[in-house]
Amino acid sequence: MKQLSGLDATFLHMETASQFGHVSSLCIYERPSGSYDPLDAFRRQVERRLHLLEPLRRRLVEVPLGLDHPFWIEDPDFDLDFHIRHTAVPPPGGDQQLQELVARLIGRPLDRSHPLWEMYVIEGLPDDRFAVLTKIHHATVDGASGAELTMLILDATPDARADIPPDGDWKPEPAPTDMQVLARASANLLRKPGRALLLSARVLREFGETTRNPVVIETARQWRRSLRGPLGQLLNVGRKRDEERDPPPAVPVSMAPRTPFNGPITAHRKFAFRAASLQKVKDIKNALGATVNDVVMAVCAGALRTYLEKRGALPDEPLVSMIPVSIRTGEETDRWTNRVSGLLALLPTDEPDPIERVRKVHDAMMSSKEIFNAIPAETLTDFAQFPSPAIFTRAMRMAVRFRLADRFNPPANLVISNVPGPREPLYAAGAKLLHYYPVSTIVDGQGLNITVQSYLDSLDFGLVSCRELVPDVGDLADEIVREIDHLAEAAGVII
């Protein structure tokens, strides 16, 4: 039995009737020649490797009354057939039908009485292709550990050995009683007030240094000095103290303007995927002296500008994007947990010139990284340890009930994530992976997410939106593809 970290549990507590904590991926495969049953082949591929796939075997055990974060146990009633499912798109089986099917499947929460994942083997696609949609809860893995999980399931060659010898048989755990769970949680509950006091003092200091506010800085220093004696030693038992650092540079922070996709979301989703040439994007970044991420962000900014302008909804101010950032160090004792934070960056949707947008994106990212480095992500993610599940869940329900997403401008308009992927082909039971489309999640107040995954020579874009806020998300996806060509032409890149 292993307790979830505060950050892991946050992705559980955030869930409401319209806001879900799972993330997904849509993989398109080429069916091998000869007789091939995608469902049977993929099921056996996963079954042979279950001893390597801890996140797929464990399920939740809640702490009574929501007093502390839940625990994981090896599911005593594990049923692989519950998780791997078979479906098909209706004729003609094109991209539109596949996008609609995925949108419906991701608009359903995962069942917490089972391990928090599902896989749908999808047939009915043309050109001897099939797809696999994987839904897995963010409480189980983050982007980096999710990529590692995928690599454990897939093969580097089409004729990989069928039987992988187990490193050790996995054994289900009996479900603990409420008293056993409370006993395990009690020690953690006793330590929380002291840890929260130390963490608050540290964040107050770092906030003051970031904003160069002398009053806040001095208040935090006095508070921390009072915790450097015997009391601090007691509160820091079992934890290495952080060192004092030089003050970081001050960088201004901007709030996001209102757009049509910044409002309360429903449970209904829209999904669109598109593929673009990775080499073309690299040619653009080489021509402009930028990075691939600069180009991706600038392309998204240009597409959003065109999309909003056509609908008479383009704000005068630049939009703000939240960008997920991995904080893994490689020294983690538990690889199957969340080690992720995020930074905010201005998105130059107010800039009409595509070349200038790339420069402004680069400058915005540099400024945002200064802020991100000023207050360590470790500090912010530590805060998730302290609110009890009962309090967190009630707060989320109140936010929905009072429609706070309608009353306040969001800190960010949308999430844009660019994930580098493998440059070598991957296979699932002999079937070649053609495309890896990310299918992320949206939250109240941010009804649009754009995630990009590179694979082989392709940039695979996955856009998820609230059906009521952005019903035409496919149009935005088309604008992204057009914007890449537009930027290539402006940069003098031969298309």
N, C-alpha and C positions, 0 to 999 in steps of 0.2 A: 504494500500500500504506500503510495507516494503522493504527497500533497502538491496541488497546483501552485505555481507562483502567483503573486498578485496580478502580474500582467497577463498570464494565461487565463486566470479567472475573470479578468475584466471583459474578455471577449464572450464569456458566458453571461455576465451580469448586464451587458449592453443590450441583450436581445429583448425585443418586444414583439407584438403581433405583426409588426411591419418591418422590423429591423432584425436582420439575421447575422450570426457570427461566423458563418461558414464562407470559405473561399473555394474556388473551383478552377478546373482547367478542362479544355476541350482539345483532345488529341485526335488528329485525323491520320488514319493508317491506310497503307496500300495492302490489299489482301494478297497473300502469296498465291502462286499458281497451284492448281490441283484442288483437291477437296479440302476445305478449310472452314471450320465452324468458329467464328469469332468469339462467341460466348464461352464455349467449352475451352478454347485455347487460352483465353485471357483469364478465366477462372482458375485454370490449372497453373498458370504463370504466377498468380498471386498466392495460391495455396502452397506451392512448393517453397515460397520464401517467407511464410508467415513468421518463422522463428527469427527473421531479421527485421521484421516490421512492427516494432513495439507499438507505435501510435495506432495501428489498425486493430490491435488486440485488446486495448484497455478501455474500460468504461468508467463513468463517474459514480462516485458515492458522495452524496450531499451530507454536510454537517447539519444535524438537527437545528431547526429554527434559524438557519442561515447565519450562525454565529461566526463562522470562519470559512475560508476557501475550501472547496471540495477536494476529494482525494481521487487518484486513479487506482483501479485494481485491474488485474488480468481477468477479463470477463469470464465468469464461470459458466455462462450459457452461450458462448460464442457460436454464431451461425453464419458461415460465409455466404450461404445462399440468400440470407436477408440483405446482405450488403451489395452483392454483385447482381445486377438486374439487367433485364433484356427488354429493349424497346426498338422502335423503328420510326423513321420519318415517313409521312404520307407522300404519295407520288406528287410531283416528279422527283422528290428527294433532293431538291436544290438547296442552296445556301439559305434562302428565305425560310424554308420549312425547318431546317436544322436550327436556325437562330430562334424561331418561335418555340420549338421544343425545349431548347436549353433555357430560354427565359421562363417557361413554366416550371421546369424542374428546379431551378435555383430559387424560385419564389416559395419554397416550402422549407420549414425548419427541419433540422435533423432530430431524430428521436433520441432523447437523453437516456432512455433505458437500455440503449445499445451503444457500442463504440461509435464515435461521432464521425462516421464517414459512409459514403455510398458511391458506387461506381455503376454507370449505365453504359452498357454495350449497345451502340446505336447502329442499326442496319438500315438499308434502303437508300444509301447514297449511290450516286452514279460512279462510273469508271472503276468498278471493283474496289471501292473504298468503304471503310466503316469508321466509326468514331467511338471514343470512350470519354464520357463526361465523368470527372471525379469531383465529388463534393467532400470536403474535409473541414472540420471546425478549426478556426484560428486558435482556439484554446489548446489544440493538439500540436500544431506546428506553425512556424512562421515561414517566410519566403525561403530562407536559406535551408532550414531543415526540411521543408517541403520538397525542395529541389533534390536534396539528398535522398529523401524517401522515393522519389520518382526514379532516381538512378539505381536504387536497389531493386526496383520492380522490373525495369527495362534492361535490355542487353545491348552490348556494343557490337554484336555480330548477329546475323540472322540465324546461324546454326549453333547458338549457345547450347551447352550441355543441358539436357532436360532435367536432370536431377542434381540439385545443389545439396551437398552434405550439410546437415544442420550443425551449427556451432554448439547446440545444446537444445534439447526439447524445452518448449515453453509450457508452463503449467498454469492452468486457471487457479484463481484464488477464491476461496469461499467469501461470500459477501459478509462484511463485518456487521456487528450489531450497532445500534445507536450509541450504546455506552462505550464500545470500543473506539468508535470514531471520535466521540467527545474526549476520551482519554488522550488520544493522539493529538487532538487540536488544542488541548488545555495549555500545554507548555508554550505553544506559539502565541496564544491569546495573552498570557501573562507578560510576555516580552514586548508586545506591540506599543503600549503607551510610551515606554522609554525610547524605543527606536523612532517613533513618530516625532518625539520632542527633538532628538538629535537631527533628524532629517529636515525638519522645519527650519531649524537654525541655519543649517547649511544652505538651503535654498534661498532663504532671506538674504544671506550674505551674497550669494552668487547673482541674485536678481539686482541687488544694489550696485554691484560692481559692473554688471552689464549696462545698467541705465546711468551709471556714474552719479547716483543719488547719495550725497554724503550722509544724510540723516539715516537712510536705510542701512548704509554700509556700517556706520558706527553702532547703530542699534544691534545689528547682527553680530558685530565683533564682540560687543559687551556680552550678549547672550551666549555666544560660543565660548568666551573666556570663562564664564561661570560654569560651563560644562566640561572644562579641561581638568578639573580636579578629581577628587574621589567620586563625585556623582557621575562625571563623564566616564570614568573607568568602569563603574558599575553598569551603566547603560550600554557600554560598548563591549560587554563581555561576549567573546566569540566572534568579534568583528574587528578587522583592521581599521584604524582611524584614517580618515582622509587627511592629506597634507594641505597646508595653506598654499594658495597660489597667487601669482601676480594678477592684478586686475586686468581683465580682457578689454578690448576696445569696445566702445559704445556703437551700436548699430540700430537705426530706427526700425520699428516694427509697424506694419500697416494692417488695418482690418480690411476684410474683403467687401467689395460692393455687392449689391443685390442683383441676382440674375434669375431667369425663369426656373433654373434647376436648384435654387436654394430655398427650399420650403419643406414642410412635413412630407414624408414619403409614405407610400402605401406598400402593401405586400406584393404588388404586381410589378413585374420586371420586364424590361426590354433588353435585348442583347444583340450586338452586331460585331462581326469580326471581318478583318481585312488583312491582307498580306502585302508587304512592300519589299523592295530590294534592299538588303543590308549593304551591298556594295555601293549602291547609289548614295545612300546616306553617308557612307564612309568617304566617298568622293567629295560630297558636299563639305563635310567637316575638314577634309584636307585642304580644299580650296579656300576655306574661310579661316583656317587656323583655329578651329573649335574642337569640341569633343562630340562623340556620338550622342551623349545625353543632351548637350546644348542644342544639337540639331533636332532631336526628338521633341524637346520642350518647345522650341521655336515653331516647329511644324504644328504642334498642338495649339499653340497660341494663335497662329495664323488661321487655322481651321475654326477655332472657337470665335475668332473675330468675324470671319465671314458668316458663320452660322448665325451668330447673334445679330449681326448687322442686317442680314436678310429678313430677320423677324422684328426689327426695330427695337431690339433689346440690348444693344451694346452699351455698357457703361462707359462713362468718360474716363474713369480710373482703370488701371490695370487689374485684371483678376489676380487672385492669390491661389496658388496650388500648394497642397500638402504632399510632400514627397517622403515615402517610407525609407528609412535608413537602417541597415543592419548594424548592430553594435556587438556582433560576435568578435571575440578575441582569439578563438581557437583553443582557449584554455578552459572552456566550460566543462563541468563535470557531468552535466546532463545535456546531451545534444538535442533531445526531443522536448524542447521548451522554447518559449518566445524570447528572443533577444533582438528586439526591434524598437526603433523610435521613429521620429519624423522631424522634418524641418519644413518651414514655410518659405516660399519663394514667390516674388512678384512675377506674374506672367504678362508679358508686354502686349496684351490685346489692344492697347491704345496706340500701338505703333503700326503705321500702314506699310512701311518699307520692310520686306522680308529679310534683307541682309542686316538691317539695323536691329531687327528682332533677335537675331542670333547673338549679336553683341550684347544687347540688353539682358538676354537670358543668362549669358555668361557672367555678367556683372552681378545680376541678382543672385545667382547661385553662390558666388564668392561671398557676398554679404550674408546670405543665409547661413553659410557654413561657419562664419565667424560667430554668429549667435548660437548656433548649434554647439560649437566647441566651448562657448563661454559658460554654459550651464550643462554639465555632463549629462548625457542621456541616462546614464546609470542612476543619477540622482532622481530624475523625473520618473523613471519606471519603478524605482523603489517605492514611490508614493502609493502605487497600486496595492501594496501589501496591506494597507491599513484600513480602508473602509470595509465593513463587514458586507457580505453578500446581500443581507436583508436591506441594509441602508442603500447600497448601490442600486439594487433593483427598484426600490421605491423611488429613488431619484430619477431613474430612467422613465418610470411610468408617469411621474408627475410632469416631466418635460414633454412627454407626448400629450398628456391630458390638457395641459395649458398651452399647447402649440407654441412652445418657445422658439421653434425654428421659424415661425411666422413673425415673431415679435422682435427678434434681434438679428443683426447681420452676422453671418458665420465667420469664424476665424479664417476659413479657407473656402473657396468656391467649389473645389473638386480635388480629387486625388489623382495624381499622375505618377505612375511608377514605371521605370524602365529596368528590366531584369536581363542581364546578359546570360545567355544559355549556351549549350554545347555546340561546337562547330563540327562535330563528327556525328554521323547518323546513328540513331537508336532504333531498337527493335523490340516488339512485344510478341513473344512466341512465334518468331519468324516474320511477323508483319512489320514493314518499315514505317517508322513515324515520319509523316510528311510535314505536318504543321503542329505547333504547340500554342494554342490560343489561350491566354489567361482570361479567367472569368472571375473578377474580384467582387467586392461587396460595396454597398452604399449605406449611408447612415442618415438619420434625420437631419435635415438642413443641408445635406450634400447629396443630391439625387443623381450624381453623375460620377463615374469612375472610368479613367482611361489607363489601362495597363498594357505594357509592351514587353514581349519576350522575344529575344533573338534565338534562332535555331537554324543551323546550317547557314545558308546565304539569305535567309529571310528574316524580316521583322514582322512578327505576328501581333497585330493589334486586337485587343478585346475591350469593347466598350459596354458597360452595364449602366442602366439608368432606371429610374422610377417611371413606370409606364405612363402615369398621369402627368409627370413633370416634363419628361423628354420622350414623347411618343415616337418621334422621328429620329432616333439615335443613329439609324442607318445613314441618314443624310450627313450627319456630322462625321461618321466614319468615311464616307465618300470625300468629304472636304479635306480630311487628313491626307488621303492618297493624292488628291489634286495638289495640295499644298507642297508635298514633297517634290512633285514635278515643277511646280512654280519656283520653289527655292533653288532647285537644280539649275533651272534656266537662268535665274538671276545671278547665280554663282558661276556661270559659265561652264557648267558640267554637261557633257554630252549625254543626252537621254537615250 
